[in-house]
Amino acid sequence: MQLNVRAFLGASALALGLLPMQLARAETPVSVKLEVNFLLGFIEGSECAFYRNGTWHDSKAAQAHIRDKYKYLAAGNLIHSTEEFIDKAASQSSLTGQAYQVKCNGGAAMESKQWLRSELARMRQDRGS
């Protein structure tokens, strides 16, 4: 019985030692959430085609995929800025590392990272921040 108590106390001490690390995890800032939601709306409303892992997708499917990646990363406390959202969720495949492409109105394809960073800069300029 004493061995089980020691194991319990050891595990409890370990759990308590890790507790401050979990409490220190900051949630994604509200300003970042607002900008990310703006960009997700921009993607969905763009009616552009998105190239991911060898296949073109419409803007609604692209937005859903990127939104799901964002939710996963945000839940793991991995998104702290809108630029991180673009880099980690909206720029390349997590599986292949291949850059996402976007093509609008029959124009040339470009990397989604560049496209979204340009839109973020425009939005911030219009907002005056």
C-alpha positions, 0 to 999 in steps of 0.5 A, spaced: 500 500 500 505 504 501 508 504 494 501 506 491 501 512 496 508 514 493 506 513 486 500 517 487 504 523 491 509 523 485 504 523 480 500 529 484 507 533 485 508 532 477 501 534 475 501 540 480 508 542 477 505 542 470 499 546 473 502 553 472 505 551 465 498 550 463 495 556 467 500 560 463 498 559 456 494 565 454 488 565 449 489 568 442 488 575 443 481 578 441 484 583 436 487 577 433 481 573 433 477 579 429 482 579 424 482 572 423 475 572 422 475 578 417 480 574 413 476 567 413 470 572 411 475 575 405 477 568 403 470 565 403 467 571 399 472 572 394 470 566 389 477 565 388 480 558 387 484 555 392 490 550 390 491 545 396 495 538 395 494 537 388 487 539 387 483 546 386 477 548 391 472 553 391 473 559 396 467 556 401 471 549 401 478 553 402 475 557 408 472 551 411 479 547 411 483 553 413 478 555 419 478 548 421 486 548 421 486 555 425 481 552 430 486 546 432 492 551 432 488 556 437 486 550 441 493 548 442 495 555 443 499 556 437 496 562 434 498 569 437 498 573 431 494 574 425 501 573 421 502 566 425 495 564 423 497 566 415 503 562 416 501 556 420 494 555 417 493 559 411 499 558 407 501 551 406 499 544 407 501 541 414 502 534 411 506 536 404 509 542 406 506 545 399 504 552 399 497 554 398 495 557 391 490 562 390 487 564 383 482 570 382 478 572 376 482 568 371 488 571 373 495 568 375 496 563 381 499 566 387 501 564 394 495 564 399 501 567 404 502 573 399 495 574 398 492 574 405 498 578 407 496 584 402 489 583 404 491 584 412 495 590 410 490 593 406 485 592 412 489 595 417 491 601 413 483 602 412 482 601 419 488 606 421 492 601 425 
